[in-house]
Amino acid sequence: MKKKILKIIGVILLIVIAIFLIHTIRNYVIISDLQNKISKYANSTNYRTKSVTTENDDSVVTMEYYKKDNKEVVFLERMANNEVTKISMYSNGERTDVFTETKDSKVAQLNSGTIMSLGIYNHLENDSKWQTILGCISAKIKSVDYKGKECYIVKEFMSSNSLISEGVETYIDKETGLFVKSIDAGIVNEREYEFNTVDDSIFTEPDISQYTLKEKA
């Protein structure tokens, strides 16, 4: 009887270990594939990306970022309490000019410092394969259709490039490995991309005469 019980326990342990290994290996294969796919976009020098963040108070922040070689431009719009604030940042690689518009004012600040970049980030990046394997142990990954794209929802995967807290859902495009959406404590961020379509005309700054010039502090 005792041997039979030990045998049953042994079989259960083997099943648990097998499930654990299948779960970890499956996650590692998926994560590694997504990491490889996004790598070809990481060093892009001509792209547009748009980020839309809906916050808990129903305010919406929309950010469009354009990059072509050493030139960058950001268009930031925040809608809150039925009021819109618009900020445009232009960088030619040497200086950044910022233009801010509200319902009451239009202000320009020249040579203001650094620009708010929106780079191409690998949200599943780790420093080593070993760290990736460790992250895959706790990760939960499932397939989903998001706006006509086949994606993975990744939860509880620890990455050196993205501090993912408990309960955060990260949507990754299966085809490209690009981050397309996250849900974190009710805050929803959605992202879209275009590559090799940015034209130089987007970097033309607005007419400075339409703005009040703010001196650099």
ROGU-27068 format. One record per residue (C-alpha): residue number from 1; x, y, z; chain. Coordinates in pm, whole numbers, plus 50000, padded with zeros to 5 digits. Last residue first. Example, Ala and Ser with C-alpha at 12.3 -4.5 7.8 and 13.67 -1.06 7.14 Angstrom:
BEGIN
+-----+-------+-------+-------+----+
!   i !     u !     v !     w ! ch !
+-----+-------+-------+-------+----+
!   2 ! 51367 ! 49894 ! 50714 !  A !
!   1 ! 51230 ! 49550 ! 50780 !  A !
+-----+-------+-------+-------+----+
This chain:
BEGIN
+-----+-------+-------+-------+----+
!   i !     u !     v !     w ! ch !
+-----+-------+-------+-------+----+
! 217 ! 51503 ! 58011 ! 48213 !  A !
! 216 ! 51482 ! 58034 ! 47832 !  A !
! 215 ! 51278 ! 58336 ! 47726 !  A !
! 214 ! 50923 ! 58279 ! 47614 !  A !
! 213 ! 50822 ! 58417 ! 47276 !  A !
! 212 ! 50451 ! 58482 ! 47231 !  A !
! 211 ! 50337 ! 58295 ! 46923 !  A !
! 210 ! 50185 ! 58376 ! 46581 !  A !
! 209 ! 50508 ! 58546 ! 46470 !  A !
! 208 ! 50690 ! 58214 ! 46511 !  A !
! 207 ! 50511 ! 58072 ! 46206 !  A !
! 206 ! 50505 ! 57697 ! 46263 !  A !
! 205 ! 50817 ! 57476 ! 46229 !  A !
! 204 ! 50878 ! 57264 ! 45919 !  A !
! 203 ! 50977 ! 56913 ! 46034 !  A !
! 202 ! 50677 ! 56742 ! 45871 !  A !
! 201 ! 50798 ! 56865 ! 45529 !  A !
! 200 ! 51102 ! 56635 ! 45546 !  A !
! 199 ! 50886 ! 56330 ! 45466 !  A !
! 198 ! 50845 ! 56029 ! 45697 !  A !
! 197 ! 50727 ! 55711 ! 45520 !  A !
! 196 ! 51013 ! 55470 ! 45593 !  A !
! 195 ! 50824 ! 55292 ! 45872 !  A !
! 194 ! 50475 ! 55346 ! 46013 !  A !
! 193 ! 50368 ! 55256 ! 46365 !  A !
! 192 ! 50069 ! 55228 ! 46600 !  A !
! 191 ! 50039 ! 55234 ! 46979 !  A !
! 190 ! 49760 ! 55205 ! 47235 !  A !
! 189 ! 49789 ! 55287 ! 47606 !  A !
! 188 ! 49504 ! 55206 ! 47845 !  A !
! 187 ! 49513 ! 55314 ! 48209 !  A !
! 186 ! 49277 ! 55100 ! 48418 !  A !
! 185 ! 49548 ! 54974 ! 48652 !  A !
! 184 ! 49775 ! 54896 ! 48355 !  A !
! 183 ! 49636 ! 54795 ! 48017 !  A !
! 182 ! 49892 ! 54788 ! 47738 !  A !
! 181 ! 49872 ! 54807 ! 47361 !  A !
! 180 ! 50069 ! 54774 ! 47038 !  A !
! 179 ! 50422 ! 54666 ! 47133 !  A !
! 178 ! 50608 ! 54550 ! 46824 !  A !
! 177 ! 50713 ! 54185 ! 46776 !  A !
! 176 ! 50648 ! 54227 ! 46403 !  A !
! 175 ! 50413 ! 53945 ! 46298 !  A !
! 174 ! 50286 ! 53841 ! 46641 !  A !
! 173 ! 50205 ! 54201 ! 46743 !  A !
! 172 ! 50255 ! 54233 ! 47120 !  A !
! 171 ! 49976 ! 54326 ! 47363 !  A !
! 170 ! 50084 ! 54388 ! 47722 !  A !
! 169 ! 49841 ! 54321 ! 48008 !  A !
! 168 ! 49944 ! 54451 ! 48351 !  A !
! 167 ! 49802 ! 54248 ! 48641 !  A !
! 166 ! 50115 ! 54250 ! 48853 !  A !
! 165 ! 50365 ! 54516 ! 48754 !  A !
! 164 ! 50568 ! 54507 ! 48435 !  A !
! 163 ! 50893 ! 54697 ! 48464 !  A !
! 162 ! 50992 ! 54720 ! 48099 !  A !
! 161 ! 51342 ! 54707 ! 47957 !  A !
! 160 ! 51492 ! 54452 ! 48197 !  A !
! 159 ! 51184 ! 54234 ! 48147 !  A !
! 158 ! 50977 ! 54033 ! 48395 !  A !
! 157 ! 50684 ! 53859 ! 48229 !  A !
! 156 ! 50371 ! 53878 ! 48443 !  A !
! 155 ! 50126 ! 53909 ! 48153 !  A !
! 154 ! 50173 ! 53886 ! 47778 !  A !
! 153 ! 49875 ! 53918 ! 47543 !  A !
! 152 ! 49990 ! 53785 ! 47207 !  A !
! 151 ! 49870 ! 53943 ! 46887 !  A !
! 150 ! 49710 ! 53859 ! 46553 !  A !
! 149 ! 49609 ! 54191 ! 46404 !  A !
! 148 ! 49258 ! 54279 ! 46286 !  A !
! 147 ! 49205 ! 54543 ! 46554 !  A !
! 146 ! 49334 ! 54306 ! 46822 !  A !
! 145 ! 49285 ! 53931 ! 46770 !  A !
! 144 ! 49411 ! 53738 ! 47073 !  A !
! 143 ! 49667 ! 53469 ! 47155 !  A !
! 142 ! 49768 ! 53388 ! 47511 !  A !
! 141 ! 50079 ! 53429 ! 47723 !  A !
! 140 ! 50120 ! 53406 ! 48101 !  A !
! 139 ! 50472 ! 53460 ! 48226 !  A !
! 138 ! 50592 ! 53320 ! 48560 !  A !
! 137 ! 50848 ! 53074 ! 48421 !  A !
! 136 ! 50911 ! 53280 ! 48108 !  A !
! 135 ! 51084 ! 53553 ! 48306 !  A !
! 134 ! 51340 ! 53303 ! 48433 !  A !
! 133 ! 51403 ! 53186 ! 48077 !  A !
! 132 ! 51448 ! 53545 ! 47960 !  A !
! 131 ! 51693 ! 53609 ! 48242 !  A !
! 130 ! 51894 ! 53305 ! 48133 !  A !
! 129 ! 51887 ! 53418 ! 47771 !  A !
! 128 ! 52060 ! 53739 ! 47879 !  A !
! 127 ! 52009 ! 54111 ! 47936 !  A !
! 126 ! 51635 ! 54099 ! 47882 !  A !
! 125 ! 51401 ! 54253 ! 47625 !  A !
! 124 ! 51029 ! 54179 ! 47620 !  A !
! 123 ! 50913 ! 54540 ! 47584 !  A !
! 122 ! 51149 ! 54588 ! 47291 !  A !
! 121 ! 51135 ! 54961 ! 47244 !  A !
! 120 ! 51105 ! 55166 ! 46926 !  A !
! 119 ! 51151 ! 55521 ! 47048 !  A !
! 118 ! 50908 ! 55793 ! 47147 !  A !
! 117 ! 51128 ! 56095 ! 47207 !  A !
! 116 ! 51040 ! 56394 ! 47426 !  A !
! 115 ! 51292 ! 56650 ! 47299 !  A !
! 114 ! 51587 ! 56788 ! 47492 !  A !
! 113 ! 51663 ! 57153 ! 47567 !  A !
! 112 ! 51455 ! 57466 ! 47511 !  A !
! 111 ! 51638 ! 57615 ! 47213 !  A !
! 110 ! 51336 ! 57831 ! 47139 !  A !
! 109 ! 51029 ! 57856 ! 47359 !  A !
! 108 ! 50705 ! 57945 ! 47184 !  A !
! 107 ! 50375 ! 58035 ! 47351 !  A !
! 106 ! 50020 ! 58043 ! 47215 !  A !
! 105 ! 49758 ! 58142 ! 47471 !  A !
! 104 ! 49400 ! 58126 ! 47595 !  A !
! 103 ! 49254 ! 57807 ! 47449 !  A !
! 102 ! 49591 ! 57641 ! 47496 !  A !
! 101 ! 49885 ! 57614 ! 47257 !  A !
! 100 ! 50249 ! 57534 ! 47328 !  A !
!  99 ! 50535 ! 57551 ! 47077 !  A !
!  98 ! 50873 ! 57402 ! 47168 !  A !
!  97 ! 51202 ! 57445 ! 46979 !  A !
!  96 ! 51482 ! 57189 ! 47019 !  A !
!  95 ! 51843 ! 57245 ! 46918 !  A !
!  94 ! 52129 ! 57056 ! 46754 !  A !
!  93 ! 51971 ! 56742 ! 46612 !  A !
!  92 ! 51710 ! 56937 ! 46414 !  A !
!  91 ! 51454 ! 56908 ! 46693 !  A !
!  90 ! 51094 ! 57026 ! 46684 !  A !
!  89 ! 50849 ! 56995 ! 46974 !  A !
!  88 ! 50477 ! 57066 ! 46942 !  A !
!  87 ! 50254 ! 57094 ! 47249 !  A !
!  86 ! 49875 ! 57111 ! 47236 !  A !
!  85 ! 49645 ! 57155 ! 47535 !  A !
!  84 ! 49276 ! 57082 ! 47486 !  A !
!  83 ! 48996 ! 57156 ! 47730 !  A !
!  82 ! 48679 ! 56954 ! 47774 !  A !
!  81 ! 48783 ! 56856 ! 48127 !  A !
!  80 ! 49096 ! 56693 ! 47985 !  A !
!  79 ! 49218 ! 56647 ! 47628 !  A !
!  78 ! 49595 ! 56638 ! 47599 !  A !
!  77 ! 49772 ! 56676 ! 47265 !  A !
!  76 ! 50140 ! 56613 ! 47195 !  A !
!  75 ! 50294 ! 56654 ! 46850 !  A !
!  74 ! 50659 ! 56549 ! 46853 !  A !
!  73 ! 50922 ! 56619 ! 46587 !  A !
!  72 ! 51263 ! 56467 ! 46523 !  A !
!  71 ! 51556 ! 56523 ! 46287 !  A !
!  70 ! 51882 ! 56326 ! 46316 !  A !
!  69 ! 51786 ! 56058 ! 46059 !  A !
!  68 ! 51411 ! 56091 ! 46009 !  A !
!  67 ! 51197 ! 56066 ! 46319 !  A !
!  66 ! 50830 ! 56146 ! 46372 !  A !
!  65 ! 50641 ! 56118 ! 46702 !  A !
!  64 ! 50268 ! 56153 ! 46749 !  A !
!  63 ! 50137 ! 56173 ! 47104 !  A !
!  62 ! 49773 ! 56163 ! 47210 !  A !
!  61 ! 49682 ! 56205 ! 47577 !  A !
!  60 ! 49320 ! 56139 ! 47670 !  A !
!  59 ! 49152 ! 56241 ! 47996 !  A !
!  58 ! 48890 ! 55992 ! 48111 !  A !
!  57 ! 48989 ! 56036 ! 48479 !  A !
!  56 ! 49142 ! 55688 ! 48475 !  A !
!  55 ! 49368 ! 55772 ! 48181 !  A !
!  54 ! 49332 ! 55700 ! 47811 !  A !
!  53 ! 49672 ! 55699 ! 47640 !  A !
!  52 ! 49707 ! 55723 ! 47262 !  A !
!  51 ! 50055 ! 55671 ! 47115 !  A !
!  50 ! 50143 ! 55730 ! 46752 !  A !
!  49 ! 50466 ! 55621 ! 46587 !  A !
!  48 ! 50632 ! 55750 ! 46274 !  A !
!  47 ! 50951 ! 55610 ! 46126 !  A !
!  46 ! 51280 ! 55682 ! 45951 !  A !
!  45 ! 51595 ! 55603 ! 46147 !  A !
!  44 ! 51514 ! 55243 ! 46241 !  A !
!  43 ! 51763 ! 55085 ! 46480 !  A !
!  42 ! 51516 ! 54873 ! 46678 !  A !
!  41 ! 51303 ! 54774 ! 46378 !  A !
!  40 ! 51503 ! 54465 ! 46274 !  A !
!  39 ! 51524 ! 54355 ! 46639 !  A !
!  38 ! 51145 ! 54340 ! 46668 !  A !
!  37 ! 51128 ! 53999 ! 46501 !  A !
!  36 ! 51407 ! 53840 ! 46705 !  A !
!  35 ! 51250 ! 53944 ! 47036 !  A !
!  34 ! 50912 ! 53812 ! 46923 !  A !
!  33 ! 51064 ! 53471 ! 46838 !  A !
!  32 ! 51248 ! 53457 ! 47170 !  A !
!  31 ! 50926 ! 53537 ! 47359 !  A !
!  30 ! 50727 ! 53265 ! 47180 !  A !
!  29 ! 50995 ! 52994 ! 47217 !  A !
!  28 ! 51051 ! 53089 ! 47582 !  A !
!  27 ! 50678 ! 53079 ! 47659 !  A !
!  26 ! 50642 ! 52731 ! 47510 !  A !
!  25 ! 50954 ! 52612 ! 47695 !  A !
!  24 ! 50826 ! 52746 ! 48028 !  A !
!  23 ! 50475 ! 52595 ! 47999 !  A !
!  22 ! 50603 ! 52262 ! 47866 !  A !
!  21 ! 50859 ! 52244 ! 48148 !  A !
!  20 ! 50604 ! 52323 ! 48420 !  A !
!  19 ! 50351 ! 52075 ! 48275 !  A !
!  18 ! 50619 ! 51805 ! 48267 !  A !
!  17 ! 50726 ! 51883 ! 48624 !  A !
!  16 ! 50364 ! 51862 ! 48745 !  A !
!  15 ! 50312 ! 51533 ! 48558 !  A !
!  14 ! 50634 ! 51391 ! 48702 !  A !
!  13 ! 50529 ! 51497 ! 49052 !  A !
!  12 ! 50188 ! 51330 ! 49008 !  A !
!  11 ! 50356 ! 51008 ! 48890 !  A !
!  10 ! 50587 ! 51011 ! 49192 !  A !
!   9 ! 50297 ! 51069 ! 49430 !  A !
!   8 ! 50112 ! 50775 ! 49274 !  A !
!   7 ! 50422 ! 50556 ! 49309 !  A !
!   6 ! 50466 ! 50662 ! 49670 !  A !
!   5 ! 50103 ! 50568 ! 49740 !  A !
!   4 ! 50147 ! 50230 ! 49573 !  A !
!   3 ! 50466 ! 50164 ! 49767 !  A !
!   2 ! 50283 ! 50239 ! 50093 !  A !
!   1 ! 50000 ! 50000 ! 50000 !  A !
+-----+-------+-------+-------+----+
